Amino acid sequence: MVNRVATFAFTNTMITENMRLQYKYADINTQVSSGLKSQTYKGIARDSQYLLSVESAMDKLDAYNTNGNIALVNVNTIYESLGRVEAMANTMMTAVTAALGGNFGNPAVTQSQAQNALVETSSLLNLQIAGRYVYAGTDIDTPPVDLTDPAWVPQTSPSVVNSSYYQGNSSIISVQISETLNLNYGVLASDTAFEKLFRAYNLVVNNPGSTNELSEALGLIQQAVDGIANIRGNLSIQSRSIEDQIDQNSQDKTYLSELTSTMKEVDLPSASVQLTEVQTQMEAAYTASIRVLNLNLHDYLR
């Protein structure tokens, strides 16, 4: 067909409309294939800023849960190590009680038990997790307990408080596990319970045959055991708080994920119906275009 002035605009309009249908068909077909409304943020410009904000919030939740899981491992490991410290203290309580019973205790044996308890307890409080000393406060590179410190001297009854064995600092480790929750979860080796325990063992090691020192040591061990039980109770509460916040973060992320899906993902049933409709329109448009383009005035004038 040769375009005339009268038919040129009409022909161009018809071709443009056909191209529009082709583009629309290709776009919907891509949506159905990929499951996404658009392959770029430009295609969802109206929601792109909000979508970026939501995705940023999801990344933060992932970071908070990473922090939370690390803290949870630390708290549970500290809890278990303190269980061993407590068990050792109970064993020593039995030994000191027996020593105070007279004939049932050998001073040399009691002294050896107390020395072993000192070494074992200091080793447990010098615990490292991922290369970090967890009982040293935020001074994570320093072993918190050093029983060779010159200021930590042999004790006699009545003993005096002495935590000079402690080499860490007074800052408690904390972790941020949500936008608003920053949780302190550390335990310091300088805690009163541990100081009393070390002082009690000190008394026994240096005065294994003295009733006065053994009696004071027994009282200190009993107080230390109560203190350790309280610390472990607090760790249990902290562990539960961390677990609850991790669960809450996961729920929030699930909600945000569904929200991003709504903004990014196409409604496949609706898109499939729309694709069929556009395909039908295209077929009709092509058929009509062929018929129009084949029209020739010469055929009607013969």
C-alpha positions as CSV (number, residue, x, y, z in Angstrom):
1,M,0.0,0.0,0.0
2,V,1.3,3.5,-0.9
3,N,0.5,6.1,1.8
4,R,-1.3,9.2,0.6
5,V,-1.6,12.4,2.6
6,A,-5.1,11.2,3.6
7,T,-3.9,7.9,4.9
8,F,-0.4,8.6,6.3
9,A,-1.6,9.8,9.8
10,F,-4.0,6.9,10.1
11,T,-1.4,4.3,9.2
12,N,1.1,5.8,11.7
13,T,-1.5,5.7,14.4
14,M,-2.3,2.1,13.6
15,I,1.4,1.1,13.7
16,T,1.9,3.0,16.9
17,E,-1.0,1.2,18.5
18,N,0.3,-2.1,17.4
19,M,3.7,-1.4,18.9
20,R,2.1,-0.3,22.2
21,L,0.3,-3.6,22.4
22,Q,3.6,-5.4,21.6
23,Y,5.4,-3.5,24.4
24,K,2.6,-4.2,26.8
25,Y,2.5,-7.9,26.0
26,A,6.3,-8.1,26.4
27,D,6.1,-6.3,29.7
28,I,3.4,-8.5,31.2
29,N,5.0,-11.6,29.8
30,T,8.3,-10.6,31.6
31,Q,6.3,-10.1,34.8
32,V,4.7,-13.5,34.6
33,S,8.1,-15.2,33.9
34,S,10.0,-13.4,36.6
35,G,7.2,-13.0,39.1
36,L,8.2,-9.3,39.6
37,K,6.3,-6.2,38.6
38,S,9.6,-4.7,37.3
39,Q,13.2,-5.7,36.9
40,T,14.4,-2.3,38.3
41,Y,13.3,0.2,40.9
42,K,12.4,2.6,38.1
43,G,9.5,0.4,37.2
44,I,8.0,0.8,40.6
45,A,9.0,4.4,41.1
46,R,6.0,5.3,43.2
47,D,7.0,2.7,45.8
48,S,10.7,2.6,45.4
49,Q,11.7,4.9,48.2
50,Y,9.4,3.1,50.7
51,L,10.7,-0.2,49.4
52,L,14.3,0.8,50.0
53,S,13.4,1.9,53.5
54,V,11.7,-1.5,54.2
55,E,14.6,-3.5,52.8
56,S,17.0,-1.4,55.0
57,A,14.9,-2.2,58.0
58,M,15.1,-5.9,57.1
59,D,18.9,-5.7,56.9
60,K,19.0,-4.1,60.4
61,L,16.9,-7.0,61.8
62,D,19.3,-9.5,60.3
63,A,22.2,-7.6,62.0
64,Y,20.4,-7.5,65.3
65,N,19.7,-11.2,65.2
66,T,23.3,-11.9,64.4
67,N,24.3,-9.9,67.5
68,G,21.6,-11.6,69.5
69,N,22.7,-15.1,68.5
70,I,26.3,-14.4,69.4
71,A,25.3,-13.0,72.8
72,L,23.0,-16.0,73.4
73,V,25.9,-18.4,72.8
74,N,28.1,-16.3,75.2
75,V,25.4,-16.1,77.9
76,N,24.7,-19.9,77.7
77,T,28.4,-20.7,77.8
78,I,28.9,-18.5,80.8
79,Y,25.9,-20.0,82.6
80,E,27.4,-23.5,82.1
81,S,30.9,-22.5,83.2
82,L,29.4,-21.0,86.4
83,G,27.6,-24.3,87.0
84,R,31.1,-25.9,87.2
85,V,32.3,-23.1,89.5
86,E,29.3,-23.7,91.8
87,A,29.8,-27.5,91.8
88,M,33.4,-27.0,92.8
89,A,32.4,-24.7,95.6
90,N,29.8,-27.2,96.9
91,T,32.5,-29.9,96.9
92,M,34.8,-27.6,98.9
93,M,32.0,-26.8,101.3
94,T,31.7,-30.5,102.0
95,A,35.5,-30.8,102.4
96,V,35.7,-27.9,104.8
97,T,32.8,-29.1,106.8
98,A,34.5,-32.5,107.1
99,A,37.8,-30.8,108.2
100,L,35.9,-28.9,110.9
101,G,34.6,-32.3,112.1
102,G,38.1,-33.1,113.5
103,N,39.0,-36.7,112.9
104,F,37.3,-36.9,109.5
105,G,39.6,-34.4,107.8
106,N,43.3,-34.4,107.0
107,P,44.7,-30.8,106.8
108,A,47.0,-31.7,104.0
109,V,44.2,-33.2,101.9
110,T,42.0,-30.2,102.6
111,Q,44.8,-27.9,101.6
112,S,45.3,-29.8,98.4
113,Q,41.6,-29.7,97.6
114,A,41.5,-25.9,98.2
115,Q,44.6,-25.4,95.9
116,N,43.0,-27.4,93.1
117,A,39.7,-25.4,93.6
118,L,41.7,-22.2,93.2
119,V,43.4,-23.3,90.0
120,E,40.1,-24.7,88.6
121,T,38.0,-21.7,89.4
122,S,40.6,-19.3,88.0
123,S,40.8,-21.3,84.9
124,L,37.0,-21.3,84.5
125,L,36.9,-17.5,85.0
126,N,39.6,-17.1,82.4
127,L,37.2,-18.6,79.9
128,Q,37.6,-17.4,76.3
129,I,34.8,-17.5,73.7
130,A,35.9,-16.8,70.1
131,G,39.2,-15.4,71.5
132,R,37.5,-13.0,73.9
133,Y,37.8,-13.2,77.7
134,V,34.2,-13.0,78.8
135,Y,34.8,-12.3,82.5
136,A,37.1,-9.3,82.0
137,G,34.4,-6.7,81.1
138,T,35.2,-5.0,77.8
139,D,38.9,-5.6,78.3
140,I,38.5,-8.7,76.2
141,D,42.2,-9.3,75.5
142,T,43.2,-9.6,79.1
143,P,42.9,-12.8,81.3
144,P,40.7,-11.5,84.2
145,V,42.1,-13.7,86.9
146,D,45.8,-13.7,88.0
147,L,46.4,-15.3,91.4
148,T,50.1,-14.4,91.2
149,D,49.4,-10.7,91.4
150,P,51.6,-9.5,94.3
151,A,48.7,-7.6,95.9
152,W,46.7,-10.8,96.3
153,V,48.3,-11.9,99.6
154,P,47.7,-14.9,101.9
155,Q,44.8,-14.3,104.3
156,T,44.2,-15.0,107.9
157,S,41.0,-14.7,110.0
158,P,39.4,-12.2,110.1
159,S,40.1,-11.8,106.4
160,V,39.7,-8.6,104.3
161,V,38.1,-8.1,100.9
162,N,40.8,-8.4,98.3
163,S,40.0,-8.5,94.5
164,S,43.4,-7.5,93.3
165,Y,43.6,-10.8,91.4
166,Y,41.2,-9.2,88.9
167,Q,42.9,-7.7,85.8
168,G,39.9,-6.7,83.7
169,N,37.9,-3.5,83.8
170,S,34.5,-2.5,85.3
171,S,32.6,-2.1,82.0
172,I,29.9,-4.7,81.4
173,I,29.6,-6.1,77.8
174,S,26.5,-5.0,76.1
175,V,24.8,-5.8,72.8
176,Q,22.1,-4.1,70.7
177,I,19.5,-6.6,69.6
178,S,16.8,-4.2,68.5
179,E,16.2,-0.5,67.6
180,T,15.4,0.2,71.3
181,L,17.0,-2.7,73.2
182,N,20.6,-2.6,74.3
183,L,21.2,-5.5,76.7
184,N,24.0,-5.8,79.3
185,Y,24.9,-9.4,79.7
186,G,28.5,-9.7,80.9
187,V,29.7,-11.0,84.3
188,L,32.9,-9.7,85.9
189,A,35.4,-12.0,87.7
190,S,35.6,-9.3,90.3
191,D,32.0,-9.9,91.4
192,T,31.6,-10.2,95.2
193,A,30.6,-13.9,94.9
194,F,33.9,-14.7,93.2
195,E,36.0,-12.6,95.5
196,K,34.5,-14.4,98.5
197,L,35.1,-17.7,96.9
198,F,38.8,-17.0,96.2
199,R,39.2,-15.5,99.7
200,A,37.7,-18.7,101.2
201,Y,40.1,-20.9,99.2
202,N,43.0,-18.6,100.2
203,L,42.2,-19.1,103.9
204,V,42.1,-22.9,103.5
205,V,45.3,-23.1,101.5
206,N,47.2,-21.0,103.9
207,N,45.6,-22.2,107.2
208,P,44.4,-25.8,106.6
209,G,44.5,-26.9,110.2
210,S,43.0,-23.7,111.8
211,T,39.4,-23.9,113.0
212,N,39.0,-20.1,112.9
213,E,40.1,-19.8,109.3
214,L,38.1,-22.9,108.2
215,S,35.0,-21.7,109.9
216,E,35.3,-18.3,108.1
217,A,36.1,-20.0,104.8
218,L,32.9,-22.2,105.2
219,G,30.8,-19.1,105.7
220,L,32.4,-17.3,102.7
221,I,31.8,-20.4,100.4
222,Q,28.2,-20.5,101.4
223,Q,27.7,-16.8,100.6
224,A,29.6,-17.3,97.3
225,V,27.3,-20.2,96.3
226,D,24.3,-18.1,97.0
227,G,25.8,-15.2,94.9
228,I,26.7,-17.5,92.0
229,A,23.1,-18.9,92.0
230,N,21.8,-15.3,91.7
231,I,24.2,-14.6,88.8
232,R,23.0,-17.7,87.0
233,G,19.4,-16.7,87.6
234,N,20.1,-13.3,86.0
235,L,21.8,-15.0,83.1
236,S,18.7,-17.2,82.6
237,I,16.6,-14.1,82.5
238,Q,19.0,-12.5,80.0
239,S,19.0,-15.6,77.8
240,R,15.2,-15.6,77.7
241,S,15.1,-11.9,76.9
242,I,17.6,-12.4,74.0
243,E,15.6,-15.4,72.7
244,D,12.3,-13.4,72.8
245,Q,13.8,-10.5,71.0
246,I,15.3,-12.7,68.3
247,D,11.8,-14.3,67.8
248,Q,10.3,-10.8,67.7
249,N,12.9,-9.7,65.1
250,S,12.2,-12.7,63.0
251,Q,8.4,-12.0,63.1
252,D,9.0,-8.4,62.1
253,K,11.2,-9.5,59.2
254,T,8.5,-11.9,58.0
255,Y,6.0,-9.1,58.0
256,L,8.3,-6.8,56.2
257,S,9.2,-9.5,53.7
258,E,5.5,-9.9,52.9
259,L,5.2,-6.2,52.5
260,T,8.1,-6.1,50.0
261,S,6.6,-9.0,48.1
262,T,3.4,-7.0,47.8
263,M,5.3,-4.1,46.3
264,K,7.7,-6.1,44.1
265,E,5.9,-9.2,43.1
266,V,3.2,-9.5,40.5
267,D,-0.2,-11.0,41.1
268,L,0.3,-14.0,38.8
269,P,-3.4,-15.0,38.2
270,S,-4.3,-11.4,37.4
271,A,-1.3,-11.0,35.2
272,S,-2.0,-14.2,33.3
273,V,-5.6,-13.0,32.6
274,Q,-4.3,-9.6,31.5
275,L,-1.7,-11.3,29.2
276,T,-4.4,-13.4,27.5
277,E,-6.5,-10.2,27.0
278,V,-3.6,-8.3,25.5
279,Q,-2.7,-11.3,23.2
280,T,-6.3,-11.3,22.0
281,Q,-6.2,-7.6,21.3
282,M,-2.9,-8.0,19.4
283,E,-4.3,-10.7,17.2
284,A,-7.3,-8.6,16.4
285,A,-5.1,-5.6,15.8
286,Y,-2.8,-7.5,13.5
287,T,-5.7,-9.0,11.6
288,A,-7.3,-5.6,11.1
289,S,-4.0,-4.0,10.2
290,I,-3.4,-6.6,7.4
291,R,-6.8,-6.0,6.0
292,V,-6.4,-2.2,6.0
293,L,-2.9,-2.3,4.6
294,N,-4.1,-4.5,1.8
295,L,-6.9,-2.2,0.8
296,N,-6.3,-0.5,-2.6
297,L,-8.4,2.1,-4.3
298,H,-7.4,0.6,-7.7
299,D,-9.2,-2.6,-6.8
300,Y,-12.5,-0.7,-6.4
301,L,-12.1,1.3,-9.6
302,R,-11.6,-1.6,-11.9
